[in-house]
Amino acid sequence: MAVDSFSAKARKISANIGAHYVDNARILPWRSSPGGNLPDPYHVWLSEVMLQQTTVGAVKSYFEKFTRRWPTVQDLARAEEADVLAAWAGLGYYARARNLYKCALYVTEKMDGIFPQKESELLLLPGVGAYTAAAIAAIAFGERAVVVDANIERLVARLFAIDTPLPKGKAEIRSAMDAITPDHAAGDFAQACMDLGATICTSKGPKCGICPVQKQCAAFAGGEMERYPVKPPKKAKPVRRARFFWIEQQDRILLATRPPKGMLGGMRGLPDDGWAAGNDGHATPPIAGEWQVHDNIVQHSFTHFSLQVDLAVYQDGKMVTNKGDNIWWPLDNIAEAGLPTLYAKAVDWKLKEEK
Ligand code: SF4
C-alpha cells in the first residue's frame, strides 16, 4: 500500500475507533471514563499485572479485593508477602504476585510511593515488561505509547491482514499499531482497541456487522477474518506426572510451603514429589506407613506442560508431627489457605470423594 493511502487508512481507523469508544467503553473498576481524568497509577499497574494472561471477568473481584485490603501501593508494600500470595491464589501465574510485591516494595522504598511516568522508567520496575510499561504510561500518564496486548494484536493483524506468523509478525503488528495510535489520549485509544478486540473483533465469530472499522479492515475485505493473527503450527505439550500426599488427622490436613523459587514458589500446597520434568510421580512419601494411591485425579495445564496428578492418601491413624515449614490446616477453613488452583482442585476431589 502506498504511504499516503496507508496514512489515510491509519487516520480513519484511529478516528473511528476513538469515536466508537466514547459511547461503548466498558465500565471497569480500574478505569476512568473516556476523556475523563487520568486514573490512579496504582490501580492501572495492579490491573495490568492481574490482566496478564487472565480475563477481565476473572480479574474484577481480585482487583476489588486487593484495593479494599491495600488501598495504596504503600499499604501493599507493608503487607506480608505470604498474605499477598494467598490473596492472589486462584489467579494463576504466581510469579506475577511475587513480582507485584517486589514492585510495591521498590516503588515505596526507592520512589517515595510514586510510580514513574515514562515508559522507559516503568520498564525498570520488577515484573513490568514492554506491554505493561506502555499500558501504564499511556493509560495512567497520557504518554503516547504503543500498547499491544493479545486483543490488540488480533485486531491490528486483521485490519492490515498481516500474513507473517507470530511471533515474528509481532514487529509488523506493533508498527501498524504505532501508525494508528494518536498523539493525544493514547491511553483512551489503547483501551478502545482492547475493548474492540474483546467485544467485537473476537477470536472466534467476530461481529464485523457492528464493527466501526469494517470498511478499513483488510481481513474483512478478503473474507478471511479468523485467519489472523497467523499462528505458528502448534507443538504438543509434554505431559508430566505428579504425586500429592494427603495426610489428615483430627479434621486437619498437612500443608507445605513450596520453595521460594520456581513454579508456584512460596505458595502453600499439599506435600508433593516436586513434579519436576523426568519425575514419574512415584516419589518417596514424606512419612513411612501405608498409603492408598488414586491415579490421575486432576489434570492441570501450565503454559509449557500439562500435569497429571495422583493423590496418595495416608492410611495410618497414628499421630504425625509437623515437618519443616509444614502446617496443619483445618479442613473446614481450607478456602482461607490460599491454595493455588492446582492444589485446590486436588483438595476438592478428595473432599467430594469422601461424601
Ligand atoms: Fe475485526 Fe471484523 Fe472489525 Fe475486521 S471487520 S476489525 S475482522 S470485527
Residues whose N, C-alpha, C, O or C-beta is under 5 A from the ligand:
A	BS01	SF4	L155 R158 I200 C201 P206 K207 C208 C211 V213 Q214 C217 A219 F220 M225
